[in-house]
Amino acid sequence: MIFDSLLGMFSVDMGIDLGTCNTLVCVKGEGVVLNEPSVVAVRKGTNQVLRNGNAVGQVAKEMLGRTPGSISAIRPLKDGVIADFDITEAMLGYFIRKVHGRNRWVKPRVVIAVPSGITAVEKRAVYNSAERAGARRVYLVEEPMAAGIGAGLPIGEATASMIVDVGGGTTEVAIMTLADVAVVQSIRVAGDEMDQAIIAYIRRKYDLMIGLQTAETVKIDIGSIAELDEEMVKEVRGRDMITGLPRKCQITSQEVREALTETVIQITDCVLRTLECAEPELAADLVENGIYLAGGGALLRGMDRKLAEATGLEVTLVDDPLSCVARGTSVYLDNLSAWKETLESDVDDY
C-alpha cells in the first residue's frame, strides 16, 4: 500500500470513458485532457499500427472509408465492448502514453467505464487490455454509475437518481440510490444505430449510398426527433446505386426525423421498462427528482422533450453530456477508498 502510494506521487492516474465512437481521458485537477475517436489505422492483415504507432484517434478517423487496399481503419469496439482485443490494446496504450508521457517508468492507475450489460468475459477483456497497455492498476465502473457521479447527482443518498446515457454503441438507463444501482437496463441501440438508420433511409429513398461519417454529420447538423421551429436542409454526397457514379442530393430535417423514429422508440421503450421495474418509493422520488440525460445522443434535438412526453417526468440535460462519464471516472478515482467497497472494481470480482 505504501509502495503504491509512492508510485502515485509520480504517476498521472486517469479515468477513461472507453466509448464505441470516442475515448475520453480525464485527469484529476485538469478535467478532460484527451477526446479522440476510437479508431486505429493498421496495415491490412496485421495489427501493425501505421506511422510508428501514431495513426490512432482523429488521424485514423479521417481515413475511414478512404483507405487503399493495403490499409484498414478499424473501430475496435462494437456496441460498447471489445471486438478486437489486440487493436484495443494498441489504442489504449497510445492514449495512456499520450496522457502519461512525463514518466514512462511509472505506470498509472486507471478507472474505465464499461456498459452495465456486458458479460464477465467482456469485462475481463477490458481489464486485460488496459493492464497490457500500461496501467498499474485497473478499476471498472458501470457507465450509468459513472455518468451519475459525473453529473453530480446525489447517488449516495437514500433517494432515487435516474440517468439515461445515450452513447455511441449502447444506451444505459439506471435508477441509483445509496451508492448503488437499483434498476438498470442496457440496450445496444444508440448513436451508431442512428447513423445506420440514416444510411438506410437515404439508400432506400434516393438510391444513394453514403458513408458512416457523412451519416454522422447529417445527424449532428440537422438531426432531430421533435418538430423544429425552422426545419433545415443539408446536401449529402455519395455513390449512386444505379449508375455507380458520384452524386449528391438534399435531405431535410423532417426526413432525418422519420429515419430515426424506430431507433428512438427503442430507446424510449428502454426508459419505460426501467421505470416499470422501480420500487414504488423510488418511483415516487423520481416525480420530484426527474430524469437526467447524458451522452452524445442526448444532444440530438428534441431528445429531452421526447422522453418527457413519454414518461411524464421532467428531463434535464446534464452539463457537457459528452464528457459526463469521463468526469465520473475521474471523481471515482479521487475517492477510491470510499467507492471501491460498493462498486465493481477489479477483475477478481468477475
N, C-alpha and C positions, 0 to 999 in steps of 0.2 A: 504493500500500500504506500509506504514512504517512497519507495523507488518510483512508483507510478506517479506520485505527486511531484517528485523532482523532474521526471520526464515532462510532466505537464507544464512546467515553467518554461520549457524550451520549444514546445510544440504549439501549432495553431490548430486546436481542436475545432471541429466543424460539424454543422448539421447539414444534411443533404436531402433534398427532395428529388429522388431519382424517378423522374417522370417519363412517360412514354414519348412525349414530344420534346420536353425541355428538362434539363437538370439545373437546379439552383443550389448554390452553396452559401451558407450563412455562417459568419464568424462572430463570436462574442464581441460586442462593442463596436462592430463595423457594419452590421446588417448583412444584406445580400452582397457578396463580393464577386459572384460569378453566376451568370444566367446564360446558358448555352443550349442549343438544340441537342437532343440525344441522338446524334448521328455520327457515324465513323466511316471514313473512306479507306478502303483496303484494296490491295491487288487481288483481282478476281481469282477465286480458287484457293486463297490463302487467308491468313489472319494478320498479314503484314500491313500495318498502318502506313499510309503514304506520308511523304515529306518528313522523314525522320520522326514519325510519330505525332506530327502536328496537325494532320488532316482530321481534326475532331471538332465537333460543335458547329459553329456558324460556317466555318470554312467548308466542312463536309456537306452541310445542308444545301449550300449553293450549288453543289454537284448533283443533288437528287434529280433524276430524270434527264441529266445532261452528260452522263459518263460514257466514255468509249468502252469497247468490249473488254479492255484489259483492267478496268477499274469498277468496283462496286461501292456505292454509297449505301450503307446499311443502318437501319434503326434497330439496335439490338434488343430493345424492349418492345413487347407487344401486350396490349391490354394490361399495362402496369406491372408485368412480370418479365423476367429474363427469357428471351427467346434464343439468344446466342451468348453462351457463357464467356467464351474467350474474348469476343469483341466488347462485351460489357466490362470485363476486367481491364481491357486496354483503355476504354473510355474513362472509367473511374480513376485509373492510375494517372491518366493525363490531367484530369480535373483536380485530383488531390495534389499532384506535384505543382500544378499551376498556382494553387492557393497556398500551399505549404512550402513554397520554393526557398524560403530563407534558410532552411536547415534540413538537408536530405537525410541526415543521420538519425534524427529523432522522428519517430512515426506519430501521427496524430490519433486521438480518439475521435470516432465518427459515429454520429447518430443518423440513421437512414429511415425515412418514412416509407412504409410499404402499404399496399392496399389491404384492407381488412379481410377480403375474401380469398386471399392466396393460401396455398397449402403449406404444410411444414417443409416439404421438399423445396418449394419455391422460396420460402424464407431462408432456408439453408443456402440456396444458390446465391442469394443476395449477400448473405453474411460472408460466404467464402470468397465471392468476387471482391468485396471491399477489403477483406483481410489480405488477399493475394495482391491487391492493387496498392497496398502500402499502409493500411490502417493498423494501429497498435491494438485498438480495442473497438469492437463494433457493437452498437446497440440498435435494435429495430423497434420502431414505434408505429402503431397503426396511423394511417393518413388522417382519418377523421379526428383522432385524438390530437395529432399534431396541428391540424387546422384549427381546432377549438382552442388550443393553447396559443397559437399564433394570433388568433382573432381576439384574444383577451377575454374569452368567456369564463364565467365563474364555475368551471367544471369541477373544482374541488369542493363545492358547496352542496348542500342537500336540496338542490333544485335542478330542474331539467334544463339542459342546454342542447339545442339541436343545430347540427351543421349539415349542409348539403355542399359537398365538394365535387364539382363537375370538372374533371381533369381532361387529359388527352385520351387515355385508354380506359379509365374507369370512372364511374360516378359512385361516390361514397356518401351514404346517408346514415347519420348516427345521432342517437339521443344519449347524452352523457350526464352522469351525476356522481358525486362523491369520488372524483378522480378515476372513474372507470366508465366503460361503455355499457349502457343498459340495454340498448337495442341498436342493431346495425344491419344495414343492407348494402351489398356491394354488387353492382352490375357492370359488365364490361361493355358499356354503351356510354359514349361521351364525345369529346371533340373529334376524334378520328372517325367515328360513325357519321358525324355531321358532314365531314369532308366527303366521305364516300357517298352520302346521300345526294350531295350537290353534284358530284361527278355523274352519278346515275341519272339524275334528273336532266342535266344538260345533254347527256348522251341520248336519252330517250326522246326528248322534245326537239332537240336541234341537230341530232346526228353529228355531234361534235364531241370528240374525246379530249378532255383536259387533264392536266396533271394534278397531283396532290397539292403542290404549292399554290397553284392557281386557285384550286378549290378553297384552300385555307384563306387566301387573300380575299376571295369573294365573301366568305363567311365573316371575316373581320370587318371588311369595308361596308357591306350593305346587308349583312345577315340580321334577321330579327324573327321573333316569334309572337310579336304583337303588332298591331297596326301602328304605323308611324305617322306623325303629323305631316311629314313630307316624304313620300316614297322616293327611293333612289334607284339609279340605273348604273350598271357597270359593264364595260366592254371586256369580253373574255376572248382569249385566243387559244387555238388548239389544232387538232388534226381532223379534217372532215372524214367521217367514217365511210362515206360512199366513194368519194374521189381519191381519198388518201392524201389530199393536198392541205397545206396550212390554210386556216380560215379563222375569221372572227365573227362574233355575234354579240348582241347586247342582252343582258339578263336583268330583271327588275328585282327589287327587294320583296315584292309580293310573290314572285316565283321562288325565291330562296326560302321564303316562309313556308310555302307549300312543300318544298323539298325536305324541309327539316321537321315537318309535322310528326311523322312516325317516330323519329328519334326522341323528340321532346315528350311525346306521350309515354314512351318507355321510362324516361327519367321521372316524369310526374307520377306514374304508377308506383315507382320505387319509393318515392317520398310518402305516398299514401299508405303503402304497405307497412312502412316503418312506423307511421303514426298509429296504425291499427294494432300494432304489437305492443304499444306502450302501456304501462300500468296506468290506471285511472289518475293517480296523484301526479304522475309525470305529465300526462296529457293536460291536466289542469294547470300545471306550471307553464306549459307552452302557450296557453291562452294569453298569458301576460308576457312571457319571455320571447315568444315568436321563434322564427327560423332565421339562421344566418347562412348566407350564400357565399361560397368561396370557389377558387379555381378559375382557370381560363374561361370555361364555359359560362361562368357567372356574368361575364362581360357581354354575352350575347344580348342584344337589345330586347327588352321585354321579358327576360327570364324571371326576374323577381316578380313582375306583375302576374305572369302565368302561374307561378307556384302559389302566390297569394290568392288568386281566384280559385285554384283547385283545392286549397286547404282551408281557406277562411282565416288564416293566420297572417300576422304581419311578417313580411320577409325583408330582411336587411342585408344589403350588400356590404361585406366587410371591407375595411380599408386595404387597398392594394391586394385584391384577391389572388393575383398570380403568385405572390410571394408568401402567402399566408402559411402554407405548410412548411416552407423552409424556415420561416421565423419561428414556428412552433418547435422544430427540431433543435434550433439554437437555444431556446428557452429550456427545453428538456435537458439539453447538455449542461446548461448552467446549474440545473437543480437535480443532478443525477441521484444524489443520496436520497432525495425525497421521492422522486418518481419511480426509480427502478424497482422498488419493492412492490409497486402496484401495477405498473405497465409491463408489457413484454419487453425484455431487454436483450439477453444474449442467446446464442444458439443452443445452449444447454437446455433451454426451456422447450425446445421443439422436438 
